[in-house]
Amino acid sequence: MSEAVAQAVAERFTRLYGAGPEGVWAAPGRVNLIGEHTDYNDGFVMPFALPHTAVAAVSRRTDGLLRLHSANIGDDAAGAGGVTELRVADLAPETDRGWTAYPAGVVWALREAGHEITGADIHLASTVPAGAGLSSSAALEVVVALALNDLYGLGLRGWQLARLCQRAENVYVGAPVGIMDQTAAACCEAGHALFLDTRDLSQRQIPFDLAAEGMRLLVVDTQVKHAHSEGEYGKRRAGCEKGAALLGVDALRDVPYDGLEAALERLGDDEEVRRLVRHVVTEDERVERVVSLLESGRTREIGPVLTEGHVSLRDDFRISCPELDLVVDTALAEGALGARMTGGGFGGSAIVLARAADVETLTKAVQEAFARAGFTAPRVFEAVPSAGARRLV
């Protein structure tokens, strides 16, 4: 399938720019198994890559021109044939609020870091659902970064590309995201979940083959869209930083799980900050518990831990929504092993850990529950741990 996709993207590139690309690359979306809103608190996360990818056909330019096109945006969206033309020397943070800010931001971040990027022609196509909490933006950033890294011979490793992509999104786009999404896109391996310490970016690939154990992990895209750079995400991050400052630590990662109650007492009657701190500290502990269970072969036992995570995100971090809660409640009532929202919140997707034999029943139950509630029909698919960013051609 990757060969066919690469060929189609390369052919579109040729029609757009009049010559074939120098190569075609892919970077995946991700599902976070556990560890939500811990990454910008220097904590632990555990994502894995999806088979859904952003694919980029790219060629270098030497005239300082950056030309961008997306198959996912209407051809009348910008310029002739939908191609946006920018000059790399003119790229500046927060000057673009459209989709082009993500690839342009990567070029800006690379140049700001001292890498001589003299221009590029780029055509992009993505199967990662946008706004579903599956890191469509990080996939877009990482695929462009990897392509330019290869073409310009920069010699950057996956974690370094992830750092640059995070900077592009933080500074150029203006979204205060953590490092998890970009690292997952750049570094995940097929058949594994990535146990990542976001403080030092140390990584461990944890085998995660549910099919071999008669289980499946479903993603339920609620079709409720979110916009991280607008408001609530930033408020939660600021609240976490306030909590760390009040507790005299560099980040909430430094609050030990067995010292949580004492920390909460020190925060006094600031209930909002107390809730945020409680979620982050307990979520870090949940990540470590899931790693331990998977490494000891007790995969089924991660289900209740996932559900605990949802309760914490719903009640303490307060970033769930009726659609996400309905997925979780319905799935658990129908016998799911565990379920929780995943991603930044306020919409997006939930994950459901289920026995293989229960998948059809669970899917039908969730769809019927949404119909009864008058919600938009959800999109349900199986999440298979897949490869990270790579060159296709």
C-alpha positions in Angstrom: 0.0 0.0 0.0 2.8 2.5 0.8 4.2 2.1 -2.7 0.9 3.0 -4.3 0.5 6.0 -2.0 4.0 7.2 -2.7 3.5 6.9 -6.4 0.2 8.8 -6.3 1.7 11.6 -4.2 4.8 11.7 -6.5 2.5 11.9 -9.6 0.5 14.8 -8.1 3.8 16.6 -7.2 4.9 16.3 -10.8 1.7 17.7 -12.1 1.9 20.6 -9.7 5.6 21.5 -10.1 6.5 20.3 -13.5 9.2 17.7 -12.4 9.3 14.7 -10.2 10.2 15.0 -6.5 13.5 14.0 -5.0 11.7 11.6 -2.6 8.6 10.8 -0.8 8.3 10.4 3.0 5.6 9.5 5.6 5.0 10.2 9.3 2.2 8.8 11.3 -0.5 10.1 13.6 -0.5 8.6 17.1 -2.8 7.3 19.8 -1.6 7.9 23.4 -2.3 4.7 25.3 -1.8 6.5 28.7 -0.1 9.7 29.9 -2.3 12.7 29.1 -1.2 16.3 29.7 2.0 15.0 31.4 4.4 15.8 28.6 4.6 19.5 29.2 5.0 18.7 32.9 8.3 16.8 32.2 6.4 13.5 32.9 5.9 10.1 31.3 3.8 9.3 28.2 3.1 6.1 26.2 2.0 6.7 22.7 2.1 4.4 19.7 1.9 5.2 16.0 -1.1 4.7 13.8 -1.1 3.4 10.2 -2.7 6.7 9.2 0.1 9.0 7.9 1.0 12.3 6.4 2.9 11.8 3.2 5.1 14.4 1.6 6.8 14.6 -1.8 9.6 17.1 -1.7 12.4 18.6 -3.8 14.9 21.2 -2.8 15.1 24.7 -4.2 18.0 27.1 -4.3 16.2 30.4 -4.8 14.7 30.9 -1.3 11.2 30.0 -2.4 9.0 27.6 -0.4 6.0 26.3 -2.4 3.4 24.3 -0.5 0.4 22.3 -1.6 -2.0 19.9 0.3 -4.3 17.3 -1.3 -6.5 17.8 1.8 -7.2 21.5 1.0 -9.3 22.6 -1.9 -7.2 23.7 -4.9 -8.8 27.1 -4.8 -7.6 27.7 -1.3 -4.4 29.6 -2.2 -2.9 30.8 -5.5 -2.9 29.1 -8.8 -3.8 25.4 -8.3 -3.9 25.8 -4.6 -0.1 26.3 -4.3 1.1 28.7 -1.6 4.3 30.5 -2.3 6.4 31.9 0.6 10.0 33.2 0.9 12.0 31.4 3.5 13.7 34.6 4.5 10.4 36.2 5.3 9.0 33.4 7.6 8.1 34.8 11.0 6.2 33.4 14.0 2.4 33.7 14.2 2.1 35.3 10.7 0.1 32.4 9.3 -3.1 30.9 10.9 -3.7 28.4 8.1 -2.5 24.9 7.5 0.7 26.2 5.9 1.9 27.4 9.3 2.9 23.8 10.2 5.3 23.0 7.3 6.5 26.6 7.1 7.1 26.6 10.8 9.4 23.6 10.4 11.4 25.4 7.8 11.6 28.4 10.0 12.7 26.3 13.0 15.4 24.5 11.0 16.8 27.8 9.7 16.6 29.4 13.2 18.7 26.5 14.5 21.4 27.3 11.9 20.5 24.9 9.1 20.8 26.3 5.6 17.4 25.5 4.1 17.3 27.4 0.7 13.8 26.5 -0.3 11.6 23.5 -1.2 8.7 22.4 -3.3 6.3 20.3 -1.1 3.1 18.4 -1.8 1.3 16.8 1.2 -1.5 14.3 1.6 -2.7 13.0 4.9 -5.0 10.2 6.1 -4.7 11.3 9.8 -8.1 12.7 10.8 -7.8 16.4 11.7 -9.1 17.6 15.0 -9.6 14.0 16.3 -6.8 14.1 18.9 -4.6 11.9 16.8 -1.8 14.4 16.2 -2.4 15.3 12.5 -0.4 18.5 12.9 2.6 16.7 14.4 2.5 14.1 11.5 2.6 17.1 9.1 5.5 18.7 10.9 7.6 15.6 11.2 7.2 14.4 7.7 8.5 17.8 6.4 11.3 17.8 8.9 12.4 14.3 8.0 12.3 15.1 4.3 14.4 18.2 4.7 16.8 16.5 7.0 17.4 13.8 4.4 17.6 16.1 1.4 19.8 18.7 3.0 22.0 16.1 4.8 21.5 17.6 8.2 22.2 14.4 10.1 19.6 15.1 12.8 18.2 12.1 14.8 14.5 11.5 15.4 14.4 13.1 18.9 16.2 16.2 17.5 13.6 16.5 14.7 10.9 16.2 17.3 12.4 19.0 19.3 12.5 21.3 16.3 9.0 20.4 15.3 7.7 21.2 18.8 9.4 24.6 18.6 7.8 25.2 15.3 4.4 24.5 16.8 5.0 26.4 20.1 6.6 29.5 18.6 5.7 29.7 14.9 2.1 28.4 15.1 1.6 29.6 18.7 0.2 26.4 20.2 1.7 25.4 23.6 2.0 21.7 22.9 4.4 19.3 24.7 6.9 17.1 23.0 5.0 13.8 22.9 3.2 14.0 19.6 6.3 14.9 17.5 8.4 12.3 19.3 5.8 9.6 18.7 5.6 10.5 15.0 9.4 10.5 14.7 10.4 7.6 16.9 7.7 4.9 17.3 8.2 1.4 16.1 5.7 -1.1 14.6 4.2 -3.5 17.2 5.3 -1.4 20.1 4.2 1.5 22.4 6.8 4.1 23.2 7.6 4.7 26.9 8.9 8.2 26.8 10.4 10.3 29.6 9.7 13.8 28.3 12.3 15.4 30.6 15.3 13.8 29.0 13.7 12.2 26.0 14.9 8.7 27.0 12.9 6.1 25.3 11.9 2.4 25.7 10.0 0.4 23.1 7.4 -1.7 24.9 6.0 -4.7 22.9 2.3 -4.2 22.4 0.7 -6.9 20.3 -2.9 -7.1 21.4 -4.0 -9.3 18.5 -1.7 -12.1 19.7 -3.6 -12.0 23.0 -7.1 -11.9 21.6 -7.6 -8.2 22.3 -8.2 -5.1 20.2 -7.8 -1.4 20.8 -10.5 0.7 19.1 -10.3 4.4 18.4 -13.7 6.2 18.5 -13.4 9.5 16.7 -16.4 11.5 18.2 -16.2 14.0 15.2 -16.1 16.8 17.8 -13.3 19.1 16.8 -11.0 21.1 19.0 -8.4 23.9 18.5 -5.5 23.6 21.0 -4.1 27.0 20.2 -7.3 28.7 21.3 -7.7 28.9 25.0 -8.4 26.0 27.2 -5.3 23.9 26.5 -3.2 26.9 27.3 -5.1 27.6 30.5 -4.4 24.0 31.8 -0.8 24.3 31.0 -0.5 27.7 32.8 -2.3 26.2 35.8 0.2 23.3 36.0 3.1 25.8 35.8 1.5 27.7 38.6 1.2 24.6 40.7 4.8 23.7 40.2 5.8 27.2 41.2 3.7 27.1 44.3 5.3 23.8 45.3 8.8 25.0 44.6 9.6 22.3 41.9 10.8 22.7 38.4 7.8 20.7 37.0 5.0 18.6 38.4 7.0 15.5 37.4 9.0 16.3 40.6 6.1 15.8 42.9 6.3 12.2 44.1 3.2 10.0 44.0 3.6 9.1 47.7 3.9 12.8 48.5 0.8 13.9 46.7 -1.5 14.4 49.7 1.1 16.6 51.4 1.6 18.6 48.2 -2.2 19.2 47.9 -2.3 20.4 51.5 0.5 22.9 50.7 -1.7 24.3 47.8 -4.4 25.3 50.3 -7.8 26.2 48.9 -6.8 26.8 45.3 -9.1 24.0 44.1 -8.4 24.5 40.4 -4.7 24.1 40.8 -5.1 21.2 43.2 -7.2 19.3 40.6 -4.6 19.9 37.9 -1.7 18.8 40.2 -3.6 15.7 41.3 -4.2 14.6 37.7 -0.6 15.0 36.5 0.9 13.2 39.5 -1.5 10.3 39.4 -1.3 10.1 35.6 2.5 9.7 35.7 2.0 6.8 38.2 -0.6 5.2 35.8 2.0 5.3 33.0 4.5 3.5 35.1 1.9 1.0 36.2 0.9 0.2 32.5 4.6 -0.3 31.6 5.0 -2.7 34.4 1.8 -4.7 33.5 2.8 -4.9 29.8 6.4 -6.0 30.6 5.1 -8.7 32.9 2.6 -10.0 30.4 -0.5 -8.9 32.3 -1.9 -6.9 29.3 -5.5 -7.4 30.2 -5.0 -5.7 33.5 -4.2 -2.3 31.9 -7.9 -1.8 31.1 -8.9 -0.5 34.6 -5.9 1.8 34.6 -7.0 3.3 31.3 -10.5 3.9 32.8 -8.9 5.5 35.9 -7.2 7.9 33.5 -10.4 8.9 32.0 -12.0 9.7 35.3 -9.1 11.9 36.2 -9.2 13.7 32.9 -13.0 14.2 33.3 -13.2 15.2 36.9 -9.8 16.7 37.8 -8.4 18.1 34.5 -12.0 18.8 33.2 -11.2 18.3 29.5 -13.8 15.7 28.5 -17.1 16.3 26.8 -20.5 14.6 26.6 -19.5 12.6 23.5 -16.3 11.3 25.0 -18.0 10.3 28.2 -20.7 8.6 26.3 -18.1 6.4 24.5 -16.5 5.4 27.7 -19.7 4.8 29.6 -21.3 2.8 26.8 -18.2 0.7 26.1 -17.7 -0.2 29.8 -21.4 -1.1 30.1 -21.0 -3.5 27.2 -18.1 -5.3 28.7 -15.0 -3.4 27.5 -11.9 -4.1 29.5 -11.1 -0.3 29.8 -11.7 3.0 28.0 -10.7 6.6 28.1 -10.4 9.8 26.1 -7.1 10.3 24.4 -5.4 13.5 23.1 -5.7 17.1 24.2 -9.4 17.0 25.1 -12.6 19.0 24.4 -13.5 16.6 21.7 -11.4 14.3 19.5 -11.2 10.6 20.2 -11.6 7.9 22.9 -9.9 4.5 23.0 -11.5 1.2 24.0 -9.6 -1.9 25.0 -11.8 -4.9 24.2 -11.7 -8.6 23.7 -11.6 -9.4 20.0 -14.9 -11.2 20.1 -16.6 -8.1 21.6 -15.5 -5.6 18.9 -18.6 -5.8 16.7 -21.0 -5.6 19.7 -19.2 -2.7 21.3 -19.0 -0.7 18.0 -22.7 -1.1 17.4 -23.5 -0.1 21.0 -21.5 3.1 20.7 -23.0 4.0 17.4 -26.5 3.4 18.7 -25.9 5.4 21.8 -24.7 8.4 19.7 -27.8 8.1 17.5 -30.1 8.1 20.6 -28.3 11.2 22.0 -28.6 13.0 18.6 -24.8 13.2 18.2 -23.0 13.1 14.9 -22.2 9.4 14.1 -18.7 8.5 15.4 -15.9 7.0 13.3 -14.7 3.7 14.8 -11.5 1.9 13.7 -8.9 -0.5 15.1 -5.6 1.0 16.3 -2.7 -1.1 15.2 0.8 -0.1 16.5 2.7 1.0 13.4 6.0 2.4 12.1 7.2 5.9 12.8 8.5 8.4 10.2 10.4 6.9 7.3 11.3 7.5 3.7 9.1 5.7 1.2 10.9 6.4 -2.0 
